[in-house]
């Protein structure tokens, strides 16, 4: 190989090394420095494991009811989860195969809390998205494939645009809101404070009106509305009831009308 050819080969190899380094640098940044649209602060989010059937026996602590704390600092998100047992002592964002080959510095180690539960602080690249996560079993001394999801929604607000009184009824009309919205709740009461209020659920986010019947004639009623977003995640509460995890918008300002 002549001198000119050696120079060309050397340049090509140098460029390849730079490109490779750039790829790995981008991958690391995307994983550890994913930014959030949420403002800096602490949020209670819904978290669940293996919703896609990836693994089993990897559970959020039952009395946390599938919630955990999400911290956002300078746009970077981390979630603190507590597991239901001490069967896993390390986590890794990726597959079990990848975890077995990874440098130990990339492992997420547990910290035991005051209750003796294993607590992990997990980087969150994206909300409302299933993420691969591997867990290291303390018995079998092996990595296992699992998945985790962190749900947080901010359903768009809406408001009542019109109330039309009928005979012992009121038709409420509102502005359609489909952003992160499954449906609506209308609350109504004869009191401004909404004491003793009744709530009506409208399960379609494309709906824009609802007639409330069986009201008291000649009475003044107050109405307000909010949107909600279902996550599809359920848990069993302290009374053994199955409860769905739902996010709500704030209530709209109230409007009133006198029933005919």
C-alpha positions in Angstrom: 0.0 0.0 0.0 1.5 3.3 -1.1 1.7 6.4 1.1 -1.2 8.1 -0.6 -3.5 5.1 -0.1 -2.5 4.8 3.6 -3.5 8.5 4.1 -6.9 7.8 2.5 -7.6 4.7 4.7 -6.5 6.6 7.8 -9.0 9.4 7.1 -11.8 6.9 6.5 -11.1 5.1 9.8 -11.0 8.4 11.7 -14.4 9.5 10.3 -15.9 6.1 11.1 -14.7 6.4 14.7 -16.1 9.9 15.1 -19.5 8.7 13.6 -19.6 5.7 16.0 -18.8 7.9 19.0 -21.6 10.3 18.0 -24.1 7.5 17.7 -23.3 6.2 21.2 -23.3 9.7 22.7 -26.7 10.3 21.2 -28.1 7.1 22.6 -26.9 7.9 26.1 -28.3 11.4 25.9 -31.7 10.1 24.7 -31.9 7.7 27.6 -30.6 9.7 30.5 -31.6 13.3 29.5 -35.1 12.9 28.0 -36.9 16.1 28.7 -40.5 16.4 29.9 -43.3 18.8 28.9 -44.2 18.9 32.7 -43.0 21.7 34.8 -40.3 21.0 37.4 -41.9 19.6 40.5 -43.2 16.4 42.0 -46.2 14.5 40.7 -48.2 11.5 41.6 -48.4 9.2 38.6 -49.9 5.9 37.8 -47.4 3.1 37.3 -47.9 -0.6 36.4 -45.8 -3.5 35.4 -45.9 -6.2 32.7 -49.2 -4.8 31.2 -48.0 -6.2 27.9 -47.4 -9.7 29.3 -43.6 -9.5 29.2 -43.0 -11.1 32.6 -44.6 -12.0 35.9 -44.1 -11.6 39.7 -42.9 -8.1 39.3 -45.3 -5.9 41.2 -45.6 -2.4 42.6 -46.2 -2.4 46.3 -49.9 -3.2 46.8 -50.6 -0.4 49.3 -49.2 2.2 46.9 -52.2 1.3 44.7 -50.2 1.5 41.4 -49.0 5.0 42.0 -45.5 6.4 42.5 -43.8 9.8 42.8 -42.4 11.4 39.6 -39.8 14.1 40.0 -39.0 16.6 37.3 -35.8 18.6 37.6 -34.6 20.7 34.8 -37.0 18.8 32.5 -35.4 15.4 33.4 -37.9 12.8 34.9 -37.2 10.1 37.5 -39.8 7.9 39.2 -39.4 6.3 42.6 -41.1 2.9 42.8 -41.5 0.4 45.7 -41.7 -3.2 44.8 -44.0 -5.7 46.6 -41.1 -8.0 47.7 -37.4 -8.2 48.1 -37.1 -10.7 45.3 -35.3 -8.3 43.0 -32.4 -6.1 44.0 -31.3 -4.5 40.8 -33.0 -3.1 37.7 -31.8 -2.2 34.2 -33.6 -0.2 31.5 -33.5 -2.7 28.7 -33.7 -6.4 28.2 -32.4 -9.2 30.5 -29.8 -10.1 27.8 -28.6 -6.5 27.6 -28.5 -6.2 31.4 -26.2 -9.3 31.6 -23.7 -7.7 29.3 -24.0 -4.2 30.6 -21.5 -2.4 32.8 -22.6 -2.6 36.5 -22.6 1.2 36.7 -25.7 1.3 34.5 -27.7 -0.9 37.1 -30.3 0.7 39.3 -29.7 -0.5 42.8 -32.3 -0.6 45.5 -32.5 1.4 48.7 -34.5 0.0 51.6 -37.0 2.4 53.0 -38.3 2.7 56.5 -40.7 -0.1 55.9 -38.0 -2.4 54.6 -39.3 -2.2 51.1 -37.0 -2.2 48.1 -37.2 1.3 46.5 -35.7 2.1 43.1 -35.3 5.5 41.4 -35.9 4.9 37.7 -35.2 7.4 34.8 -38.3 8.0 32.8 -37.7 8.8 29.1 -41.4 9.1 28.1 -44.7 9.0 29.9 -47.7 6.8 28.8 -45.3 4.5 27.0 -44.4 0.9 27.9 -40.7 0.6 28.6 -38.5 -2.5 28.8 -37.0 -3.1 32.2 -34.9 -6.0 33.5 -34.9 -7.2 37.1 -32.2 -9.2 38.8 -33.6 -12.1 40.9 -32.0 -12.6 44.3 -32.9 -16.3 44.4 -32.0 -17.5 40.9 -29.2 -14.9 40.5 -30.4 -14.1 37.0 -31.9 -11.2 35.0 -35.6 -11.4 34.0 -37.5 -9.5 31.3 -40.3 -7.2 32.4 -41.9 -3.9 31.4 -43.1 -0.8 33.2 -45.3 2.2 32.3 -45.8 5.5 33.9 -49.1 7.2 33.2 -49.8 10.9 33.7 -52.4 12.8 31.7 -53.7 16.4 31.9 -57.1 16.2 30.3 -58.0 19.5 28.5 -60.6 21.6 30.3 -64.0 22.4 28.9 -66.9 24.6 30.0 -70.6 24.8 29.8 -71.7 27.1 27.0 -75.4 26.9 27.5 -78.1 25.6 29.9 -81.6 25.2 28.5 -84.4 24.7 31.0 -87.2 22.3 30.3 -90.1 20.8 32.2 -88.3 19.2 35.2 -85.2 19.0 33.1 -82.1 20.9 31.9 -80.1 20.4 28.7 -76.4 21.2 29.2 -74.3 22.1 26.2 -70.5 22.3 26.3 -67.4 22.7 24.2 -66.0 19.5 22.8 -62.6 18.5 24.2 -60.7 15.5 22.8 -57.2 16.2 24.0 -56.2 13.4 26.4 -59.9 13.0 27.1 -62.1 9.9 27.4 -65.3 11.6 28.4 -67.0 14.1 30.7 -68.6 14.4 34.1 -71.4 16.9 34.8 -72.2 17.8 38.4 -75.4 19.6 39.4 -76.9 20.8 42.7 -79.4 23.2 44.1 -76.6 24.7 46.2 -73.8 27.0 45.0 -71.3 25.0 47.1 -72.4 21.8 45.2 -73.2 20.2 48.6 -75.1 17.0 48.0 -74.4 17.3 44.2 -75.1 14.5 41.8 -72.7 13.5 39.0 -73.5 12.3 35.5 -70.9 10.5 33.4 -70.7 10.9 29.6 -68.4 8.3 28.2 -67.9 9.7 24.7 -65.5 12.6 24.2 -67.3 13.6 21.0 -70.5 14.3 22.9 -71.4 18.0 23.4 -74.8 17.9 25.2 -76.7 16.0 27.9 -80.3 16.4 29.2 -80.6 16.0 32.9 -84.1 14.8 33.9 -86.2 14.3 37.1 -85.3 17.7 38.5 -87.5 19.7 40.8 -89.8 22.2 39.1 -89.2 25.9 39.8 -85.9 25.2 41.5 -82.6 26.9 40.6 -79.8 24.4 39.7 -76.1 25.0 39.5 -74.0 23.0 36.9 -70.3 22.5 36.2 -68.3 20.1 34.0 -64.9 18.5 33.9 -63.2 16.0 31.5 -61.6 12.7 32.5 -59.0 10.3 31.0 -59.1 6.6 31.7 -55.7 4.8 31.8 -57.0 1.2 31.6 -55.1 0.4 34.7 -57.0 -1.0 37.8 -56.1 -2.0 41.3 -57.7 -3.6 44.3 -58.4 -1.1 47.2 -58.4 -1.8 51.0 -62.0 -2.9 50.7 -61.2 -5.4 48.0 -63.0 -3.3 45.4 -61.6 -3.1 41.8 -60.8 0.6 41.1 -59.8 2.2 37.8 -57.1 4.8 37.6 -58.5 8.0 36.1 -57.2 11.5 35.6 -59.5 14.5 35.8 -59.3 18.1 34.7 -60.3 20.9 37.0 -64.0 21.7 37.3 -65.3 24.5 35.0 -66.8 27.6 36.4 -70.5 27.1 37.4 -73.6 28.2 35.6 -77.1 28.2 36.9 -80.7 28.0 35.5 -84.2 27.8 36.9 -86.1 24.6 36.0 -89.6 25.0 34.5 
